[in-house]
C-alpha cells in the first residue's frame, strides 16, 4: 500500500513510545533504516535492520516516520538510507502513473523510474500483495447482498465508510474508486487514525472500512473483503528502496536483504501483523523470531 500510515491497532501506543527520527543526515559509516508508521512497516523495518546487523553493518533505526510522503522525503534528503515501499504506491502516488494488472510490469516500471529520477534502487520484491481494499462484517455483507466493489458502489449511499485521511485524497483511494466504478458516494465518511478503524467497524460506528490485503485483522475478525471486480487496484508488492550512495558504500546491503523477500507471502505477512496487532508482541520480537526460524538471524 501501500498507503498507506498502525495497527495498524497499536498505532497510538507505538507513536507515543517510539523515538522520533533525527533531523540529521544518515551517517555514512552506518545504515539508517526507516519505515512508515503502521504495523507491517515496523515489522519489515526491524527485519531489514536486524538482517543488516547480522551482516556486520552498523544500523541506525529511524522507524515510524509517518506516511508515504514523509518516508520518501526522508530518503531523498538522506535522513535515511532505505525503507520498505510498495510497488503500487510508488507507481500511483509518487510517479503519478496509471496502474496495470501485471505485478512484474509495475515492479519494472518503478525500478527504472526511481533509478533515473531519484538515484534510488529497488531490491527484490516479496510475493505478498498488500493491496488496498474495502472490508465489512459478514452481517453487513449479507444484509446488503454485496460481495464485490460493483455491488458495494450501488448501496454505498446507505453506508458509512471508515477511512484514513489519505484515502479520501489519493488517486488509488476514494476519488479513483468513484471514477472506476461510478457512484461510490457514501452516506458518511468518517476519518480515523489507522489503528482505530477496525475498532470503529467492530463497535458499529461505521459499516465499511479501508483495509489492506495483509492486515491480520481480516482473518482475526472474520471480515469480508469486497472483490475488486474491475481490477482497479494494482499489485502492492513490498521491497526495500535504497539510496544508491548507500549501496555503493555498503554493497552487503543487497545480499543481506534480498533473501528475506521470497519468504513474505500474503499468509505469512498476515500472521506476522496479527502477532503485533492482536497478540501484543513487539515488532522487533516478531521480526527476530521470524528471521531465526528461517536461519536468517
RAUR-V580290 format. One record per pair of residues at least 24 apart in sequence whose ideal C-beta (glycine too) atoms are under 10 Angstrom apart, sorted by the first residue. I is the first residue (numbers start at 1). J is the second residue. Records with the same first field share a line. If there is no record, write none. Layout:
I->J ; J
This chain:
1->36 ; 38 ; 40 ; 41 ; 68 ; 85 ; 86 ; 87 ; 88 ; 89 ; 92 ; 93 ; 129 ; 130 ; 131 ; 132 ; 133 ; 166 ; 170 ; 172 ; 212 ; 213 ; 214 ; 233 ; 234 ; 236 ; 238
2->36 ; 38 ; 40 ; 41 ; 68 ; 85 ; 86 ; 87 ; 88 ; 89 ; 90 ; 92 ; 93 ; 129 ; 130 ; 131 ; 132 ; 166 ; 170 ; 172 ; 212 ; 213 ; 214 ; 233 ; 234 ; 236 ; 238
3->36 ; 38 ; 67 ; 68 ; 86 ; 88 ; 89 ; 92 ; 93 ; 130 ; 132 ; 164 ; 166 ; 167 ; 170 ; 172 ; 173 ; 194 ; 210 ; 212 ; 236
4->36 ; 37 ; 38 ; 40 ; 41 ; 67 ; 68 ; 71 ; 85 ; 86 ; 88 ; 89 ; 93 ; 130 ; 132 ; 164 ; 166 ; 167 ; 170 ; 172 ; 173 ; 194 ; 210 ; 212 ; 236
5->36 ; 37 ; 38 ; 41 ; 66 ; 67 ; 68 ; 70 ; 164 ; 165 ; 166 ; 167 ; 193 ; 194 ; 195 ; 210 ; 212
6->36 ; 37 ; 38 ; 39 ; 40 ; 41 ; 42 ; 64 ; 193 ; 194 ; 195 ; 273 ; 276 ; 277 ; 283
7->38 ; 39 ; 40 ; 193 ; 194 ; 195 ; 196 ; 197 ; 198 ; 199 ; 212 ; 215 ; 216 ; 217 ; 273 ; 276 ; 277 ; 278
8->37 ; 38 ; 39 ; 40 ; 41 ; 164 ; 193 ; 194 ; 195 ; 196 ; 197 ; 198 ; 210 ; 211 ; 212 ; 214 ; 215 ; 216 ; 217 ; 273 ; 276 ; 277
9->38 ; 39 ; 194 ; 195 ; 196 ; 197 ; 198 ; 199 ; 215 ; 216 ; 217 ; 220 ; 273 ; 276 ; 277 ; 278 ; 280
10->38 ; 39 ; 42 ; 195 ; 276 ; 277 ; 278 ; 280 ; 281 ; 282 ; 283
11->37 ; 38 ; 39 ; 42 ; 64 ; 192 ; 193 ; 194 ; 195 ; 196 ; 197 ; 277
12->193 ; 194 ; 195 ; 196
13->195 ; 280
14->38 ; 39 ; 42 ; 63 ; 64 ; 195 ; 276 ; 282 ; 283
15->64 ; 66 ; 193 ; 195
17->64
18->42 ; 61 ; 62 ; 63 ; 64 ; 65 ; 283
19->61 ; 62 ; 63 ; 64
20->62 ; 64 ; 65
21->60 ; 61 ; 62 ; 63 ; 64 ; 65 ; 66 ; 70 ; 71 ; 74 ; 79 ; 80
22->60 ; 62 ; 79 ; 80
23->74 ; 77 ; 79
24->60 ; 78 ; 79
25->74 ; 77 ; 78 ; 79 ; 80 ; 81
26->60 ; 62 ; 74 ; 75 ; 77 ; 78 ; 79 ; 80 ; 81 ; 82 ; 243 ; 245 ; 246
27->58 ; 60 ; 81
28->78 ; 81 ; 245 ; 246 ; 249 ; 250
29->57 ; 58 ; 60 ; 249 ; 250
30->57 ; 58 ; 59 ; 60 ; 81 ; 246 ; 249 ; 250
31->55 ; 57 ; 58 ; 59 ; 60 ; 61 ; 80 ; 81 ; 82 ; 242 ; 243 ; 246 ; 247 ; 249 ; 250 ; 252 ; 253 ; 256
32->59 ; 60 ; 61 ; 62 ; 74 ; 75 ; 78 ; 79 ; 80 ; 81 ; 82 ; 83 ; 243 ; 246
33->57 ; 59 ; 60 ; 61 ; 62 ; 63 ; 80 ; 81 ; 82 ; 83 ; 84 ; 240 ; 242 ; 253 ; 257
34->60 ; 61 ; 62 ; 63 ; 64 ; 65 ; 66 ; 70 ; 71 ; 72 ; 74 ; 75 ; 79 ; 80 ; 81 ; 82 ; 83 ; 84 ; 241
35->61 ; 62 ; 63 ; 64 ; 65 ; 66 ; 71 ; 80 ; 82 ; 83 ; 84 ; 85 ; 283
36->63 ; 64 ; 65 ; 66 ; 67 ; 68 ; 69 ; 70 ; 71 ; 72 ; 83 ; 84 ; 85 ; 86 ; 89 ; 194
37->63 ; 64 ; 65 ; 66 ; 67 ; 70 ; 71 ; 193 ; 194 ; 195
38->64 ; 67 ; 164 ; 194 ; 195 ; 212 ; 215 ; 273 ; 276 ; 277
39->194 ; 195 ; 212 ; 214 ; 215 ; 216 ; 217 ; 269 ; 272 ; 273 ; 274 ; 275 ; 276 ; 277 ; 283 ; 286
40->84 ; 86 ; 128 ; 130 ; 212 ; 214 ; 215 ; 216 ; 238 ; 264 ; 269 ; 270 ; 272 ; 273 ; 276 ; 277 ; 283
41->65 ; 71 ; 83 ; 84 ; 85 ; 86 ; 130 ; 238 ; 283
42->84 ; 273 ; 276 ; 282 ; 283 ; 284 ; 286 ; 287
43->84 ; 264 ; 269 ; 272 ; 273 ; 275 ; 276 ; 281 ; 282 ; 283 ; 284 ; 285 ; 286 ; 287 ; 290
44->83 ; 84 ; 85 ; 126 ; 238 ; 239 ; 240 ; 260 ; 264 ; 269 ; 272 ; 283 ; 287
45->71 ; 80 ; 82 ; 83 ; 84 ; 240 ; 283 ; 284 ; 287
46->282 ; 283 ; 284 ; 285 ; 286 ; 287 ; 288 ; 290 ; 291
47->84 ; 240 ; 257 ; 260 ; 263 ; 264 ; 272 ; 283 ; 284 ; 286 ; 287 ; 288 ; 290 ; 291 ; 296
48->82 ; 83 ; 84 ; 123 ; 240 ; 242 ; 253 ; 256 ; 257 ; 260 ; 287
49->82 ; 284 ; 287
50->256 ; 260 ; 284 ; 287 ; 288 ; 290 ; 291 ; 292 ; 296 ; 297
51->240 ; 252 ; 253 ; 255 ; 256 ; 257 ; 258 ; 259 ; 260 ; 287 ; 291 ; 296 ; 297
52->81 ; 82 ; 240 ; 250 ; 252 ; 253 ; 256 ; 257
53->256 ; 297
54->256 ; 291 ; 296 ; 297
55->250 ; 252 ; 253 ; 255 ; 256 ; 257
56->250 ; 252 ; 256
57->249 ; 250 ; 252 ; 253 ; 256
58->250
61->284
63->283 ; 284
64->283
67->93 ; 164 ; 165 ; 166 ; 170 ; 194
68->93 ; 94 ; 166 ; 170
69->93 ; 94 ; 166
71->241
72->114 ; 118 ; 120 ; 241
75->114 ; 118 ; 120 ; 241 ; 242 ; 243 ; 246
76->117 ; 118 ; 119 ; 120 ; 243
78->243 ; 245 ; 246
80->241 ; 242 ; 243 ; 246
81->240 ; 241 ; 242 ; 243 ; 245 ; 246 ; 247 ; 249 ; 250 ; 253
82->120 ; 121 ; 123 ; 239 ; 240 ; 241 ; 242 ; 243 ; 246 ; 247 ; 253 ; 257
83->240 ; 241 ; 242
84->126 ; 130 ; 238 ; 239 ; 240 ; 241 ; 257 ; 264
85->110 ; 114 ; 120 ; 122 ; 125 ; 236 ; 237 ; 238 ; 239 ; 240 ; 241
86->110 ; 125 ; 126 ; 128 ; 129 ; 130 ; 131 ; 132 ; 212 ; 234 ; 235 ; 236 ; 237 ; 238 ; 239 ; 241
87->111 ; 122 ; 125 ; 129 ; 130 ; 234 ; 235 ; 236 ; 237 ; 238 ; 239
88->129 ; 130 ; 131 ; 132 ; 172 ; 233 ; 234 ; 235 ; 236 ; 237 ; 238
89->130 ; 132 ; 170 ; 172 ; 234 ; 236 ; 238
90->114 ; 120 ; 122 ; 236 ; 239 ; 241
91->171 ; 172 ; 234 ; 235 ; 236
92->132 ; 170 ; 171 ; 172 ; 173 ; 176 ; 233 ; 234 ; 236
93->166 ; 170 ; 171 ; 172 ; 173
94->118
96->171
97->171 ; 234
98->171 ; 234
99->171 ; 172 ; 176 ; 231 ; 232 ; 233 ; 234 ; 235 ; 236
100->231 ; 234 ; 235
101->231 ; 233 ; 234 ; 235
102->234 ; 235
103->127 ; 129 ; 234 ; 235 ; 236 ; 237
104->235 ; 237
105->234 ; 235
106->234 ; 235 ; 236 ; 237
107->235 ; 237 ; 239
110->237 ; 239 ; 241
111->239 ; 241
114->241 ; 242 ; 244
115->244
118->241 ; 243 ; 244
119->243 ; 244 ; 245
120->241 ; 242 ; 243 ; 244 ; 245 ; 246 ; 247
121->239 ; 240 ; 241 ; 242 ; 243 ; 244 ; 246 ; 247 ; 248 ; 253 ; 254
122->237 ; 239 ; 240 ; 241 ; 242
123->239 ; 240 ; 241 ; 242 ; 247 ; 253 ; 254 ; 255 ; 256 ; 257 ; 258 ; 260 ; 261
124->237 ; 239 ; 240 ; 254 ; 257 ; 258 ; 259 ; 260 ; 261 ; 262
125->235 ; 236 ; 237 ; 238 ; 239 ; 240 ; 258 ; 261 ; 262 ; 264
126->214 ; 237 ; 238 ; 239 ; 240 ; 260 ; 261 ; 262 ; 263 ; 264 ; 265 ; 266 ; 268 ; 269
127->235 ; 237 ; 238 ; 261 ; 262 ; 263 ; 264 ; 265 ; 266 ; 268 ; 269
128->213 ; 214 ; 235 ; 236 ; 237 ; 238 ; 261 ; 263 ; 264 ; 265 ; 266 ; 267 ; 268 ; 269 ; 270
129->212 ; 213 ; 214 ; 233 ; 234 ; 235 ; 236 ; 237 ; 238 ; 265 ; 266 ; 269
130->212 ; 213 ; 214 ; 215 ; 235 ; 236 ; 237 ; 238 ; 264 ; 266 ; 269 ; 270 ; 273
131->172 ; 211 ; 212 ; 213 ; 214 ; 225 ; 228 ; 232 ; 233 ; 234 ; 235 ; 236 ; 237 ; 266
132->167 ; 170 ; 172 ; 173 ; 176 ; 177 ; 210 ; 211 ; 212 ; 213 ; 228 ; 232 ; 233 ; 234 ; 236
133->209 ; 210 ; 211 ; 212 ; 213 ; 215 ; 218 ; 223 ; 225 ; 226 ; 227 ; 228 ; 233
134->159 ; 161 ; 162 ; 163 ; 167 ; 174 ; 177 ; 184 ; 208 ; 209 ; 210 ; 211 ; 224 ; 225 ; 226 ; 228
135->162 ; 197 ; 198 ; 201 ; 208 ; 209 ; 210 ; 211 ; 212 ; 215 ; 217 ; 218 ; 221 ; 223 ; 224 ; 225 ; 226
136->161 ; 162 ; 201 ; 206 ; 207 ; 208 ; 209 ; 211 ; 223 ; 224 ; 225 ; 226
137->201 ; 202 ; 204 ; 207 ; 208 ; 209 ; 221 ; 222 ; 223 ; 224
138->221 ; 222 ; 223 ; 224
139->207 ; 224
140->201 ; 204 ; 206 ; 207 ; 208 ; 223 ; 224
141->207 ; 208 ; 223 ; 224 ; 225 ; 226
142->224
143->207
144->207 ; 208
146->208 ; 224 ; 226 ; 227
147->224 ; 225 ; 226 ; 227 ; 229
148->181 ; 226 ; 227 ; 228 ; 229 ; 230
149->177 ; 180 ; 181 ; 184 ; 225 ; 226 ; 227 ; 228 ; 229 ; 230 ; 231 ; 232 ; 233
150->180 ; 181 ; 182 ; 183 ; 226 ; 227 ; 228 ; 229 ; 230
151->181 ; 226 ; 227 ; 229
152->177 ; 181 ; 183 ; 184 ; 186 ; 208 ; 226 ; 227 ; 229
153->177 ; 178 ; 180 ; 181 ; 182 ; 183 ; 184 ; 185 ; 186 ; 226 ; 230
154->181 ; 182 ; 183 ; 184
155->183 ; 186 ; 187 ; 207 ; 208
156->181 ; 183 ; 184 ; 185 ; 186 ; 187 ; 207 ; 208
157->183 ; 184 ; 185 ; 186 ; 187
158->186 ; 187 ; 207
159->186 ; 187 ; 188 ; 206 ; 207 ; 208
160->186 ; 187 ; 188 ; 189 ; 190 ; 200 ; 201 ; 204 ; 205 ; 206 ; 207 ; 208 ; 209
161->186 ; 187 ; 188 ; 189 ; 190 ; 191 ; 197 ; 206 ; 207 ; 208 ; 209 ; 210
162->186 ; 188 ; 189 ; 190 ; 191 ; 192 ; 196 ; 197 ; 198 ; 199 ; 200 ; 201 ; 205 ; 206 ; 207 ; 208 ; 209 ; 210 ; 211
163->189 ; 190 ; 191 ; 192 ; 194 ; 197 ; 200 ; 206 ; 208 ; 209 ; 210
164->191 ; 192 ; 193 ; 194 ; 195 ; 196 ; 197 ; 209 ; 210
165->191 ; 192 ; 193 ; 194
166->191 ; 194 ; 210
167->191 ; 194 ; 197 ; 209 ; 210
168->210
172->232 ; 233 ; 234 ; 236
173->210 ; 233
174->210
176->232 ; 233
177->228 ; 230 ; 232 ; 233
179->232
180->228 ; 230 ; 231 ; 232 ; 233
181->228 ; 229 ; 230 ; 232
182->230
195->277
198->223 ; 277
212->236 ; 269 ; 270 ; 273
213->266 ; 269 ; 270
214->238 ; 264 ; 265 ; 266 ; 267 ; 268 ; 269 ; 270 ; 271 ; 272 ; 273 ; 274
215->269 ; 270 ; 273 ; 274 ; 277
216->269 ; 270 ; 271 ; 272 ; 273 ; 274 ; 275 ; 276 ; 277 ; 278 ; 279
217->270 ; 273 ; 274 ; 277 ; 278
218->270 ; 273 ; 274
219->267 ; 270 ; 271 ; 273 ; 274 ; 278
220->270 ; 273 ; 274 ; 277 ; 278 ; 279
221->278
237->261 ; 264
238->264 ; 269
239->264
256->296
259->291 ; 294 ; 295 ; 296
260->287 ; 290 ; 291 ; 294 ; 296
263->290 ; 291 ; 293 ; 294 ; 296
264->290
